C-alpha cells in the first residue's frame, strides 16, 4: 500500500474522528465511568469503527455493500444509551445492542421492506426527539459537569462558549475538509486553552500502557431488558434508514446501481458490526455521511483508500495511550462541542422533515404528537407510573413513546386507505353541499 493511499485513508479517519471519539466520551461521562474505563471505551470504539468499515467495504455473498463507505458510531444511539444505562445499568446497554445487532443480521433481507414504516415523517420526528433530549447533557457539561466543585463557574462558561464560538468561526470562514473536522479542531484548541487554565490532568495518559488487547464483556456479562431492547431496535431502524441514504448517495457518485441483494449485504454487515460492538462493549454503527462529502470533495472513489482508513482505525484501537489523550478533554470543552453536535442532530431531524409535505395538516399532527409525547415523557418520566408494567415498556422511555406515536399515526394517516362509500343512486345536491362544507 503506497503513501498516497495511506494519506488519503488518514484524511477519512480525521473526517470521522471527532464523531467517533465524542460518542464514547459523552456516554461514558454521563454513566460515570472511571478514566481507565473511558480510555477502554474510546480505544475499543476506534478499533470497532475500523472493523465495521472493513466488513462493509469487503463485499462477498454473505455481507458487505462493496462501496467506499466509512462506518462509525451513530449519534442517534447516544441519548438512548445514556437513558438505558442510567435506568438499568451499563450491562443492559450491551445486552440491547447484542440483541439488536443479531436482529439486523438475521432479518437483513427483510429490512428493506420494513423501511416503508420509517418514511421521513417518522425518522425526522425520531431524530429530532433524540437531539432535543441530548441538549441538557451538553448544558451540564458546559457548566463543568454535574456534581463538579466549580459547576457553573465563570471560567467554565467562558471556556465552553469560547469552544462553541471557535467552531462557529471555523464553519464560517473555511470550507471542505477543514469544515468537516471543525469539531475535532475545536476540541483540540479548547483543551490547549484549558491546559493554561489548569483544567487538564494528563495523569491518565502517563499511567496508560502503549498496547492492550480488547476484552470480551469488559463491563461484565450483558443483561437483557425488554424496554432497553425495544429502544435499541427503534434506534437501529433509524440508523438503517440513514445508512440506506448514504448507500444510494455513494452508489450515485460511483455510478453503480444497487439492488435488494446489495442492500441486504450492507444491512447484514452493519448488523455484524453492531453485534461485535455489543460483545466487546463498543457501540452501534452506521454509515457516516461526512465521509461521503469527502469522497465528493477529493474525487477519490477507490475502496483501497477506505481499506486503509479501516486499518488505521484498528491500529489506533490497539493503542490505549492514544485513546487516553482524548479522555483529558475537560467537561466545559466537551460541552461547547456537544451543543454543536447535538444541535446538528436536531437540525438533521428538521432536514428530514423538510422532505415531508408539511402543508398537510395530518403530517403536522404526526410531528406535533410524536415530538410532544417524546419530550413530555422525557421531562415527566413518571407520567405513566400507574400503568401495568407490560405497558410501561413502551411508555417509560421518551424516545420509544415518541417513536411509537410517530409510527402509529403515520400508519393511520398515510398508509391506511380511506374507506370509500358506494352509492346505488345519484348523490343528492344536499349531500354534495355537506361534502364540500
C-alpha positions in Angstrom: 0.0 0.0 0.0 1.6 3.3 -1.1 1.9 6.5 0.8 -0.7 8.3 -1.3 -3.4 5.7 -0.4 -2.4 5.8 3.3 -2.6 9.6 3.4 -6.0 9.6 1.7 -7.1 7.0 4.2 -5.8 9.1 7.1 -7.8 12.0 5.8 -11.0 9.9 6.0 -10.0 9.0 9.6 -9.7 12.7 10.5 -13.0 13.4 8.9 -14.9 11.0 11.2 -12.5 11.0 14.2 -14.3 13.8 16.1 -17.6 12.0 15.9 -16.0 8.7 16.7 -14.4 9.8 20.0 -17.0 12.2 21.2 -19.7 9.5 21.5 -17.8 7.3 24.0 -16.7 10.4 25.9 -20.3 11.6 26.2 -21.8 8.2 27.0 -19.0 7.2 29.4 -19.1 10.6 31.1 -22.8 10.5 31.6 -22.7 7.0 33.1 -19.9 8.0 35.5 -17.1 5.7 34.1 -13.6 6.0 35.5 -10.7 7.4 33.4 -9.4 3.8 32.8 -12.9 2.6 31.6 -13.3 5.7 29.5 -9.9 5.0 27.8 -11.0 1.5 27.0 -14.3 2.7 25.6 -12.6 5.2 23.2 -10.0 2.6 22.2 -12.5 -0.2 21.5 -14.7 2.2 19.6 -11.9 3.2 17.3 -11.0 -0.4 16.7 -14.6 -1.5 16.1 -15.1 1.5 13.7 -12.2 0.0 11.7 -13.7 -3.5 11.8 -17.1 -2.2 10.9 -15.7 -0.3 7.9 -13.8 -3.3 6.6 -16.9 -5.6 6.9 -18.9 -3.1 4.9 -16.3 -2.5 2.1 -15.4 -6.2 1.7 -18.3 -7.3 -0.4 -19.0 -11.1 -0.5 -22.0 -13.3 -0.9 -22.9 -13.0 2.8 -22.3 -9.4 3.8 -20.9 -6.0 2.6 -22.1 -3.3 0.3 -18.8 -3.1 -1.5 -18.8 0.7 -1.7 -16.3 3.2 -0.3 -18.2 4.0 2.9 -16.9 4.5 6.4 -18.8 3.3 9.4 -18.8 5.0 12.8 -20.9 5.0 16.0 -24.3 6.5 15.4 -25.3 9.7 17.3 -28.9 8.7 17.4 -27.9 6.0 19.9 -26.2 8.4 22.4 -29.4 9.5 24.2 -30.9 6.0 24.3 -27.7 4.5 25.6 -27.5 7.1 28.4 -31.1 6.6 29.3 -30.8 2.8 29.3 -27.5 2.9 31.3 -29.0 5.3 33.8 -32.1 3.2 34.3 -31.0 -0.4 34.0 -27.1 -0.3 34.2 -24.4 -0.4 31.5 -24.7 -4.2 31.1 -28.3 -3.6 29.8 -26.9 -1.3 27.2 -24.8 -4.0 25.7 -27.5 -6.7 26.1 -29.8 -4.5 24.0 -27.0 -3.8 21.4 -26.3 -7.6 21.0 -30.0 -8.5 20.5 -30.5 -5.6 18.1 -27.4 -6.5 16.1 -28.5 -10.1 15.9 -31.9 -9.0 14.7 -30.3 -7.0 11.9 -28.1 -9.9 10.8 -31.0 -12.4 10.8 -33.6 -10.2 9.1 -31.3 -8.2 6.8 -33.1 -9.4 3.7 -36.5 -8.2 5.0 -35.3 -4.8 6.4 -35.8 -3.2 3.0 -39.5 -3.9 3.4 -39.7 -2.6 7.0 -38.1 0.7 5.8 -41.6 1.7 4.4 -42.7 2.1 8.0 -39.9 4.7 8.6 -40.5 7.4 6.0 -39.0 10.9 6.6 -42.1 12.0 8.7 -41.2 9.2 11.2 -37.4 9.3 11.1 -37.3 13.1 11.1 -39.5 13.1 14.2 -37.5 10.5 16.0 -34.1 12.1 15.3 -35.5 15.5 16.4 -36.7 13.9 19.7 -33.3 12.3 20.3 -31.5 15.6 19.6 -33.7 17.6 21.9 -33.3 15.1 24.8 -29.5 15.4 24.5 -29.2 19.1 24.9 -29.4 19.1 28.7 -26.4 16.8 28.7 -24.5 19.4 26.8 -25.6 22.2 29.1 -24.5 20.4 32.2 -21.0 19.8 30.7 -20.7 23.4 29.7 -21.1 24.3 33.4 -18.4 21.8 34.3 -20.2 18.5 34.7 -22.9 17.7 37.1 -21.5 17.4 40.7 -18.2 19.2 39.9 -16.8 21.6 42.5 -16.6 24.5 40.1 -20.1 23.9 38.5 -21.3 27.0 36.7 -18.1 29.0 37.3 -17.3 31.9 35.1 -14.1 30.1 33.8 -16.1 27.0 32.7 -18.8 29.1 31.0 -16.2 31.2 29.2 -14.2 28.2 28.1 -17.3 26.3 26.8 -18.6 29.3 24.9 -15.1 30.0 23.5 -15.0 26.5 22.1 -18.5 26.9 20.6 -17.6 30.3 19.1 -14.3 28.8 17.7 -16.2 26.0 15.9 -18.7 28.5 14.5 -15.8 30.7 13.2 -14.2 27.6 11.5 -17.6 26.9 9.8 -17.9 30.5 8.7 -14.5 31.1 7.2 -13.5 27.6 6.0 -15.0 25.1 3.6 -14.4 21.5 2.6 -12.0 19.4 4.8 -11.3 22.0 7.5 -15.0 22.5 8.0 -15.6 18.7 8.2 -13.1 18.4 11.1 -14.1 21.7 12.8 -15.4 20.0 15.9 -12.2 18.0 16.3 -10.1 21.2 15.9 -12.4 22.9 18.4 -11.8 20.1 20.9 -8.0 20.3 20.4 -7.9 24.1 20.6 -10.2 24.2 23.7 -8.1 21.6 25.5 -4.9 23.6 24.8 -6.5 26.7 26.3 -7.9 24.7 29.2 -4.4 23.4 30.0 -3.2 27.0 30.6 -6.2 27.5 32.9 -5.1 24.4 35.0 -8.1 22.3 33.9 -6.3 19.5 32.2 -5.0 16.4 34.1 -2.6 14.3 32.0 -2.0 11.6 34.6 -4.4 9.2 32.8 -2.1 9.4 29.7 1.1 8.8 31.7 -0.4 5.8 33.5 -1.9 4.1 30.5 0.0 1.3 28.6 1.0 1.6 25.0 -0.7 -1.6 23.8 -3.7 -3.6 25.0 -5.9 -6.5 23.9 -9.7 -5.9 23.6 -11.7 -7.8 26.2 -15.0 -9.7 25.7 -17.6 -8.3 28.0 -15.3 -5.7 29.5 -18.1 -4.3 31.7 -19.4 -7.7 32.7 -21.9 -10.2 31.3 -24.7 -8.5 29.4 -28.2 -8.3 30.8 -31.4 -8.2 28.8 -34.2 -5.8 29.5 -37.2 -5.6 27.2 -37.5 -1.8 27.3 -33.8 -1.4 26.5 -34.0 -3.9 23.6 -37.1 -2.2 22.1 -35.4 1.2 22.4 -32.3 0.0 20.6 -34.3 -1.7 17.9 -36.1 1.5 17.1 -32.8 3.4 17.1 -31.2 0.9 14.7 -34.2 1.1 12.3 -33.5 4.9 12.1 -29.8 4.1 11.6 -30.7 1.6 8.8 -32.8 4.4 7.1 -29.8 6.8 7.4 -27.4 4.2 6.0 -29.7 3.5 3.1 -29.5 7.1 2.1 -25.7 7.0 2.3 -25.5 3.8 0.2 -27.5 5.4 -2.6 -25.5 8.7 -2.4 -22.2 6.8 -2.7 -23.5 4.5 -5.4 -24.6 7.5 -7.4 -21.1 9.0 -7.0 -19.5 5.7 -8.1 -22.0 5.2 -11.0 -23.2 1.9 -9.6 -26.8 0.6 -9.4 -27.9 -1.1 -6.1 -30.4 -3.9 -5.9 -32.1 -5.6 -3.0 -29.2 -8.1 -2.5 -26.7 -5.3 -2.3 -28.8 -3.6 0.4 -29.3 -6.8 2.3 -25.5 -7.3 2.3 -25.0 -3.8 3.6 -27.5 -4.2 6.4 -26.0 -7.6 7.3 -22.5 -6.0 7.6 -23.9 -3.3 9.8 -25.7 -5.9 11.9 -22.4 -7.9 12.4 -20.6 -4.7 13.3 -23.3 -3.8 15.9 -23.2 -7.4 17.3 -19.4 -7.3 17.7 -19.8 -3.8 19.2 -22.1 -5.3 21.9 -19.8 -8.3 22.6 -16.7 -6.0 23.1 -18.6 -3.2 24.7 -18.4 -0.7 21.9 -21.4 1.0 20.1 -24.0 0.6 17.3 -22.6 1.5 13.9 -23.9 3.3 10.8 -22.5 4.7 7.6 -21.1 8.2 8.1 -22.3 10.9 5.8 -19.4 13.2 6.4 -17.1 10.8 4.6 -19.4 10.9 1.6 -18.7 14.6 1.4 -15.0 13.9 1.5 -15.3 11.5 -1.4 -17.1 14.2 -3.4 -14.5 16.8 -2.4 -11.5 14.7 -3.2 -12.9 12.8 -6.2 -11.2 9.6 -5.0 -13.6 6.7 -5.1 -11.2 3.8 -4.6 -12.1 1.2 -2.0 -8.3 0.8 -1.3 -8.4 4.2 0.5 -11.3 3.1 2.8 -9.5 -0.2 3.5 -6.5 1.9 4.5 -8.8 4.1 6.8 -10.2 0.9 8.4 -6.7 -0.4 9.0 -5.5 2.9 10.6 -8.6 2.9 12.9 -7.8 -0.7 14.0 -4.2 0.1 14.8 -5.3 3.2 16.8 -7.7 0.9 18.7 -4.8 -1.2 20.0 -3.0 1.9 21.4 -4.7 2.9 24.7 -2.2 5.7 25.3 -3.6 7.4 22.2 -7.1 6.8 23.4 -6.2 8.2 26.8 -5.3 11.6 25.2 -9.0 12.1 24.4 -10.1 11.5 28.0 -8.2 14.6 29.3 -10.6 16.9 27.4 -12.3 18.9 30.2 -16.1 18.9 30.5 -16.6 22.6 29.5 -14.7 21.9 26.3 -16.8 18.9 25.6 -19.9 20.8 26.4 -19.2 23.6 23.9 -18.6 20.9 21.2 -21.7 19.0 22.3 -24.0 22.0 21.7 -22.9 21.9 18.0 -23.0 18.1 17.7 -26.4 17.7 19.4 -27.8 20.7 17.7 -26.8 19.1 14.4 -28.8 16.0 15.4 -31.8 18.3 15.8 -31.0 20.1 12.5 -30.7 16.8 10.7 -34.1 15.7 12.1 -35.6 19.0 10.8 -33.8 18.4 7.4 -35.5 15.0 7.2 -38.9 16.7 8.0 -38.2 19.2 5.2 -38.8 16.4 2.7 -42.3 16.0 4.1 -45.4 17.8 2.8 -46.0 19.9 5.8 -48.9 21.6 4.0 -50.9 18.6 5.0 -52.4 19.0 8.5 -52.1 15.3 9.1 -48.3 15.4 8.8 -48.2 18.4 11.1 -50.2 16.4 13.6 -47.9 13.5 13.4 -44.8 15.7 14.2 -46.7 17.6 16.9 -47.9 14.5 18.8 -44.7 12.4 18.4 -42.3 15.2 19.4 -44.6 16.3 22.1 -45.0 12.8 23.5 -41.3 12.1 23.3 -40.3 15.3 25.0 -43.1 15.1 27.5 -42.3 11.6 28.7 -38.6 12.5 28.9 -39.3 15.6 31.1 -42.1 13.8 33.2 -40.9 10.1 33.3 -43.4 9.2 36.0 -46.5 10.2 33.9 -47.4 6.5 33.2 -46.1 5.1 36.5 -49.5 3.6 37.5 -50.0 1.7 34.2 -49.2 -2.1 34.1 -45.5 -3.0 33.8 -46.1 -4.5 30.4 -47.4 -1.2 29.1 -44.6 0.8 30.7 -42.2 -1.0 28.3 -43.4 1.5 25.7 -44.4 4.5 27.8 -41.4 4.7 30.2 -38.9 6.0 27.6 -39.5 9.2 25.8 -37.7 8.1 22.6 -39.8 4.9 22.4 -43.0 6.7 23.3 -42.4 9.3 20.6 -41.2 6.8 18.0 -44.2 4.6 18.6 -46.5 7.6 18.3 -45.0 8.6 15.0 -45.1 5.1 13.5 -48.8 4.6 14.6 -50.0 8.0 13.4 -48.2 7.6 10.1 -49.9 4.3 9.5 -53.3 5.8 10.4 -52.9 9.0 8.3 -50.6 8.0 5.4 -50.8 4.2 5.0 -54.4 3.1 5.8 -56.6 3.6 2.7 -59.7 5.7 3.3 -62.9 3.7 3.1 -64.9 4.7 0.1 -68.7 4.5 0.2 -70.6 3.3 -2.8 -74.0 4.6 -3.6 -76.6 2.9 -5.7 -78.3 6.2 -6.7 -77.0 9.6 -7.7 -75.7 11.9 -5.0 -78.3 14.5 -3.9 -77.5 18.2 -4.0 -77.8 18.3 -0.2 -75.1 15.6 0.2 -72.9 17.4 -2.3 -73.2 20.6 -0.2 -72.4 18.7 3.0 -69.3 17.1 1.4 -68.0 20.5 0.3 -68.5 22.1 3.6 
